């Protein structure tokens, strides 16, 4: 990979025997000689395409700084040896205070490539704190280049959070370093690995605008992010089209990623197409490719094609490993071949591949979902009797199975057995136990489970909130269900329509009108679809609660989806007791939606002469829309004309009379 700014060359700079020795060697003025025995190293120089092997049985450094390597003699300057000594002192600092002191004392004499050698040494040894501290010092002191950034990001990997990665990247001043493909790939990889796929795509486009020329690794990194995101397959296709347009070719890694994307997006035919295309282009499938395609077959339980694929794999000289056989077991289970699944499970046991619970759980889950709970229970007991290593997943499957089968006492008993057996919880297990307690109506156990999740800092997910909201609705704790839904929204989870609709209905029944409207807005502002009937449902609740201003918002935005009787009911309520300052807006909104307006507003204006300007605006607007006041309203206006100006009222009513005549003549 071409990285620019001398990256490849510097990978080998200053990696002398001194810089890689595991023990302390610090030359001093009083030292007459230092010797190393039985030392052998190889060094490759990629830039000149030559390989030199240095072999020596002894290296001696005398007072004149003469270095003897076997029969070859080479002189090193005093500054070189001092830098080597400084490198070793930094590498071998035994404590944080020693490292701080050594860096402050020696950092100034070292070149960038020297510091990069220390960076790589810290990364190899896993000294993350020292690695970060040295990198920050290099940034602050301007002793940094593209190799520094790439080495730091390479070694930090999972220890580097996306915010820090972006901060480092945005802080790069050198344009050539900022467009360095290795550095850009490292930043994108950090974002993808931490679930920031959308941010990685946005960053990718910005990098290209700034001058990045992506390579195959760039696209492979972004494609890996498509595996677990919504609509990942369509996003992957966009990246593949761009890759090909750039003149790049897909390698076996990219094909493997595409197969995994197809499997996670139930694209079986597409997965087969990519697999065959890969072979046609001369790439030999490996175990990962076969397991990804097998995983795609497992979605539909297509055991015939799965068997053919495994046979093809064996013909290619590959031996099915634990992953392949476990995935094949999943195919058999999904296909309902439980007897064949048992035979394969026995084979896994013979090969030593069933030392943990996963293969058993696959079969147990399939049996339970097929209604064969007794067989699932028998397999669960087998796991316990054979002392199979378990993380509690088997408990989770059986608790869920008991809940689905209405065996709530068994579910509760097994949940308590889990609590007694394991001192650890994860989110999946917590949700399973919550579900069991909620279905059994065990309020105290539910509360205890929630406290346990708080203590263990287990962050609830969408399923957690859904379980609780349904439970609280079942227990008629509708306001608690509402508070839980608010928490759900604050955590970034979007509730589904059915859950919202149910809660809105119950909140309306207990006259929690504003809370019902709040739930309606949560759904409205989410990206989920809404049933048309829900707009009318919330309108009736708002009218009943006297929340006419909110009802106006619903009508204005959705008048075409609301029945005429419901709109008329709203109009009557608003014109009678709504905010008088909004009456004209309401009338225009109702008219704009194709509904006829009521003249009740005029009597409200007459009752409040200080609103005469609003009345005059309404009367002037009406003729242009084909409206005229009826006789009773006309008489009411004339009786109170002194409040609004007799001459102006006369002119307006005259215009209305002309409109009325025109309408009658049509």
N, C-alpha and C positions, 0 to 999 in steps of 0.2 A: 504494500500500500504506500503510495507517495504522499508524504505528509508536509513537504516543504520545510523551509527554515532549518534544514540540516538535521531533521529529527532522526532519520535512520543512521546517519553518521554518528550522532552523539550517543546513540544507544551503546556504543562500544568505547566511547572516549573515557579515559581515566579509570577503566576497569582493570587496573594493574593488580598484581598479587597483593599489594599493600591494602588496596581498597576493599578486598573481599575476605581477608583473613578473619577467623573467628576469635582471635585473641589479641590482646593489646600489644602493639609495637609502636613505640613513640621515640623517634630518633632524638638524641640530645647531644649537646656539645661534648659532654664527658664520656659518651659511649664510644668505645673504640671499635666495636663490631657487633652486628646483629646477624644471626644465622637462622635459616629455615631449612628443614630437612624434608625429603620425600615430597616435594611440591611439584604439581603438574597442572598445567592449564592450557586451554585452547582458546584462541581468539579469532573471530572471523571479521574480515573487513568487507562489507557489502559494496562499498563505493568503488573499489578497485578490482573486485571480483577475484581476490586471491585469498588463500587460507594459509596462515602460518601457525605452526605448532611449536610452542616454546617448552622445552623440557629442561629441567635442571635438578640436580641432586643437592645443590647448595647455592645460596645467594648471599653474597657478603657485601656489606656497605662499610667502607673504611672511612677514615677521617677526611679523606680528600673527596668523599662522595662518589667514589668509583663503584659501579655496579657490575658484577660479573655474573653472567647467565650462561652456564655451561662453558663453552669455548668462546662465546661471543661476548664482546665488551661494549657497554653502552654508558654514556655519561648522562646524568640528570643534574639539572641546575639546582641550586640551593632553594630557590623559590618553589620548584616542583616538589621537592622533598618536604618542604614546610607545609605545602598544601595537602600532601598525602597524610602527613601527621595530623593536620587539622581535621581532615575527613574522618580519620580513625577515632579521634577524640570525640567528635560529634556522634559517631555511630555507637561508641562504647560508653557513652554517658550512662551511668547506672541509676540515676534518679532524675526527677523533673528539675530540681534545683541545679544539678550538675549540668544538665542539658542547656538550661537557660543561661547559665554562666558561660559555658563553652561557646554557645551560639553568639552571645554578645561579644565575646573576646576574639573569636576566630572567624566569624561570618564575613567580616570585611575583607579578609585576604583571599577568600575563595571566589572562583569564577562561577558563572552560571552552571557550566557543565559539572563542576565539582559538587555543587549543591544538588543538582539533579541526580548524581550518583548516590548521595545520601538519601534523597527522597525515595529512590528505588530500593535502597537497602532497608529503609523503614517499612516500605510496602511489603517487601518479601517476608520480613519478620513479623508483620502484623502490628507494628507499633503505631496505631492510628492517631493517638494524641500527638506524638512527636511529629508524625507526618503532617498533620494539620497545622501544627504550630510552626514548623519549618516553612511550609508553603505560604502561610500568612506573612511570615517574616520576609520571604523572598518577594512577595507582592509589595509590601510596604517599603522595601529597600530597592525596588526596581531591578532586582537580579532574577529575572524570569524570562522564559521564552516558550515557544510552542511545546517543546518537549516537557517543560515543567508542568504545564496545564494537562497535557495528555497523560503523563505519569501519575499525577495526583488523582485525576478522575478514574484512571484505570484501576488503581489500587483501592481507592475508597469504595467504589462500586455501591454495595448495599448500605454502606455507612454514610453515603452522601444523600441528603434529602433534596427534593427538587427545588426548594426555595434557595438553598445554598448553591446548588448547581447553576441556577439562573443568575444569582448574584455574582458568582465567579465569572460566568460567560459574559455578562453585560459589563463587567469591569475590565475586560480585555481591551487595551488601547491599540495594540498592533493589529492592523487590518489583516495581514497575512495569517497571523495566529488565529484571529477570530473566524476566518474562513477555512482554517485547517480542518479537513474532513474528519480526522480522528477525534479532534476536540468536539466538533459538532455532533458526531455520532455518540460520543460519551454523554453529552448533555441530553440528547434525545432519548438515549437508553435509560438514563436516570428518570426522566419524565414518564416513559412508558412503564418502567418497572414499578413505579409508585402509583400506577393507575391514573396518570394524567394524560390520557391519550389525546383528548381534544387540544390540550395545551401543547402537546408535542407536534401535532399537525400545524397548529398556528405558528409555533416556533420554527418549524421546518420551512414554511413559506417565507417567513421573515429572513431566515438564513440564506435562502436562495436569492432573495432580492438584494441581500448584502454581498453576494458573490460566491456563495458555496456552490461547488460542483459535486453533487451527491454521487456516491459510489454504491455498489451492490450492498455493502454492509448497512448503509443508510436506509435503503428500502427494506432490507431484511429486519432492521430494528423496528421500523414503523409498522411493518406487517405483523410482527409479533404482538403489537398492541391491539390488533383487530380481533384477536382470538376471543377476548372476553367482553367486548363492547357491543352495544346494541347496533344492529345493522352493520356488523363487522365485515360481512362478506362484500357488500356493495362498496364499502370504503377500501377494502383490499383490492378490488377490481380497479379502482381509480389509481391506486399506487402502482399496480402492475402495468397499466396502460402507460403511465408516466415513465416507468422504468424502461419499457420497450422503446418508447418515443425518444428516450435519451441515448439509445444505442447500446444499452446494457443488456446482458443476458442473465436469465435466471439460473441460479446454481442449485445444488441439491438441498442446501439449507432453506432457500426460499420455497422450493417445492414442498419441503417438509412442513413449513409454516402454513402454506396454502392448504395442505391436506388437513392440518389441525383446525384451520378456520372453517373449512367446509364441514368438518365433523361437528363443530360447535354451533353451526348454523343450519344443520340438517340438510346439507347440500350433497346428497349421496352421488348423484350422477356427475356433478362437477368434480367431486373428489376422485372418482374413477377416471375422469378425463385428464385431470392433472397428473395422476399416477402414470397413466399410459403415455402422456406427453413427455414426462420426465424420462421414461425409459427410451422413447423414440429419439430423444436428444442425446442419448448416450450416458445418462446418469444412472448408476446402479443403486437401486433402492436399498436402504439399510433398515435396521430394526425399527427406527423411529418412523420411517415412512409406512412400513407395514402396520405398525401399531395404530397410527393415525387413521389409516383407511379402515382397519378393523373397528376402530371406535365409531367411524361413520356407519358401518354396518350394524353396530350394536343398537343404534337409535331405532331402527325398524326391526331388529331381531332377524336380519337376513343371514341365517346360519349357513345356507348353501353357498353363498358367495364367500362367506367368511372361511369355510372349510377349503374352498378352492384357493383362496389367497394364502392360507397357511401352507398348503401343498406347494404352491408356487414359490413361496419363501424357502421351503426345504429344498426344492429343486435348484434354487439359486445358491445352495450351499450354506444358507444361514440356519442356525439352530434356534428354534423358538425359546425365548427366555421367559422369565417370570412375568414381565409386563405383557408379552404377547399372549401367553396362556391365560392370564387373568382377564385380559380384554376379550379373549375368545369365550371365556366362561360367561362374561357379561352378555355376549351375543346369544349364547344358548339360553340364558335366563330370560332375556327379552323376547326370545322366540318361543318361550314356553316349553323348551325341551328340558324339563327338570331331571329326568333320569340320566340324560346325557350330561347334564350339568354335574350331577353327583359323581359320574364316572370321571369327569375332568377334574373335579375337586380332589378325588382320590389320587389321581395322577400328580396333581400339585403337591399333595402331602408326601407322596413317594419321592418326589424330586427335592423335597425340602423347601418348597415355595409357599407353603401354607403355615408358616410359623407365626403369622399375625392374622388378625380377624377379617381383613378385607375380602378374601375369596369367600369365606363363610357368610359374610354380611351380604354380598351380592346375591347369593342363592337364597338366603334367609329373607331378604327384602322382596325378592321375586315371589317366593312362596306366600308371604304375608299378603302382598297386594293381589295375589290370585285367590285369596280367601282360604288358603291352606294353612291356617294359623297353628294348628297342632303340629304340623311338620316343621314349621318355622320355630316353634317352641322347642321341639326336639333338637334341632340344629343349634339353637341357643344354649341348650343344656350341654351339648357336645363340646361347645367352645369352652365352657366352664370346666368340664371334666378333663379335657385335654390340656388345660392351663394355657390356652392360646393367648398370646400377648394381645391385650385389648386396651383401647383408649376410651372405651365406653360407647363406641359407635353401635355395637350390637344391642346395647341397652336402648339406645335411641330408636333403633328400628322396631324393636319389640314394643316399646312404650307407644310409639305411633300406631303400630298394628292393633294393639289392645284398644286404643282410643277409637280407631276407625271401626272396630268390631263391637263397640259399645261395652267392652269389658273394662269398665272404669276402675273397679277395685283392683284388678290385676295391674292396670297401668299405674295406679298410685303406689301399690306395693313395690313394683319394679323401680319406680322413681326413687322411692326411699332406699331401696337396695343400692341404687347407683350412688346416692348421697353418702351411704355408709361405706361403700367400697372405694370410691374415688375421692381424692381431696382436690381435684381439679375440675374445672368446667370450661367449656368453650361456648360460643354463641349458639351453635346448632343444638348442643345438648340442653342448654338453658331454655331455648325455645320449645324443644320437645317436652321438657318437664313442665313448663308453663302451660302448654297446650293440655297436658294430662290433668293438671290441677284445675284448669279453667273448665274443662269439659265435665269434671267431677263436681264442680261448684265449690271447690275448697278455697275459699277466700283467704284464709289465714296462710295456707301454703303458698298461694300466689304472692301474697305480700312478702313472705319470707324469701321466696325465690327472687323477687325484685330487689330486696335488700342485699341478697347474696351477690347479685349481678353488680350492684353499686360497689360493694366491698371489693370485688375482684376486678373492677374497672372494665367490665364487659359491656361494650357499647351496643345498645339495642339496634336492630335493623328493621326493615320494612315488615318482616314477618312477626317480629316481637310486638310491634304496635298494632298490627292487624289482629293478632290473637287477643290482646288486651281489650281493644275497642269492642270486639264481638262479645267478649266475656262481660264487660261492663254493661253493654246493651241488654244482654241476656238477664243480668241481675237488676236491670232497670236503674242503673246508676248512670243516667244519661249525661249529666254534667261532668262526671268523672271521665266518661267516654270522650266528651268534647275536649276536656283538658288534655287527654292523652293524644287526641288528634292534633291539637295545637303543638304539642311536643314533637309529634311526628313530622309536622311541617317545618318546625324549627331545625330539625336534623337533616332537612333536605330530601325527605321521602314524600312522594306524591301519592295520596290515598286514591284508591280506585273508586269508580262512580257508585257501584252498588253499596259499598260501605258508607260513602257520604250520603247517599240517598236515604238509606235506612236511618242514619243518625239525624238527618234533617227532619225526617218525618216524626221521630220520637221527641226531638227538641221542640218541634212545633206543638205537639200534643201537651207538653208540660209548660207551654207558654214561654219557652226560652227563645224568643223570636230573634234577638240580636245574635245569639250563639248559632242559631240555625243559618242565619245569613252569613255569618263568618265561615261556616263549613262550606256553604255554597260558593263563596269567594275563593276558598282554598282550591276547590275543584276547578272553578272557572279560570284561575290563573295558572293551573297546572297544564301539562301538555296532553292530558288524557281527554278522551272524547266525552261529551255530555249528552245525555238523553234530552230530547226537546221538551219532554213533559216536565223535566225538573225545573225549568224556568217558570212555568205556570204554578207548580207546586210551591216554590219559594215565594211567588207573588202573593198567593192566598195567605201564607203564613205572615208575610210582612203587613198586609192589609189588616189582618186580625190583630196584629200587635201595634198598629198605628204607626209603623215605621214607613211613612208614605214617601219620604225623600229617597229612601233606599229602594222602595217599590218603583219609584219613578226611573231610577237607574236601570232596573231590570226591564221595564217596559220600553224605555228608549233604546236599549241595546238589542232587545229580542222581540219587539212587537210583532214581527212577522211569524214568530213561532208560538204566539200566545193566542188563545181563542178570543173571539169577539166578546162573549159574555164576561170573560175575565178582565179584558181591557176596560169594558164599560163599568164593571164593578170598581176597578181601580180609579177610573176617571171620576166617578160619582164620589168616592171617598175623598179623593184629593181636592176636588172643587169645593167640597163641603167643609173639609177641615185641614187641608194641606197648607203648606207655606204659601201665603198669598203672593209673595214675590216671585214664585216659580210657576204660578198658574198659567201665564201666557206661554211659557216654555213647554209646559205639559200639554196644553191644547195643541200647539204646533207639532209636537212629537206624535200625538195621537192622530192628528190629521195626516201627517206625513206617512204614517203606517197604513193609511187607507181606511181608518175608522172615522165615523162622524163625531163631531164634538157636541158637548152639552152646553147650553147657555146659562147654566147655573152660576158660572163665574161672574156674570154681570151683577147678579143680586149681591154677591159677596163684596164686589167693589163698591156698590152703592152703600152698603152698610159701613164701609170705611172710606169716607170721602178723601182722606189723605192719600189714597192710592188712585186718585183720579187719572194720573198720567198713564197708569197701567190700563185703566178702562179705555181711555181714548186710543191707546195703541192697539188694543184688541178690536175696538169698533172699526178703526181704520184698516186693520188687516183683513177683517172678515169679507168685505165685498170682493177683494181680489182673489179670494179662494172660493167664491160662489156661495158664501153664507150671508143670510139676512136675519135680523132679529125677528122673532115672532111677535104677534100683536100684544101679548101680555107683557113681554119684556120691553117693547117699544113704549107702552104706556108707563111702565115703571121708570124708564129713563126720562121721559118727558116730565113726570111728576117731580123728579129730582134734578132737572136740568140746571137749576140755579146753582147747584154745587159744582158744576163742571163748565159752565159758560153756555148760555142759551144759544148764542149765535153759532158756536162751534158744533154743539149737539145737533142743531137744525141742519147744518151742512152735511154732517156725517149721515144722519138719518135720511136725508134727501138722496144721497148717493146709494144708500141701501135700498131705498124705494125704487130707484132706477134699475138696480140689479134685479130686484124682485120682479119688475115688469118684464125685463129681458128673459128671465128664467121661465115666466109663465107663457111667453110668446113662442118659446122653443118647442 
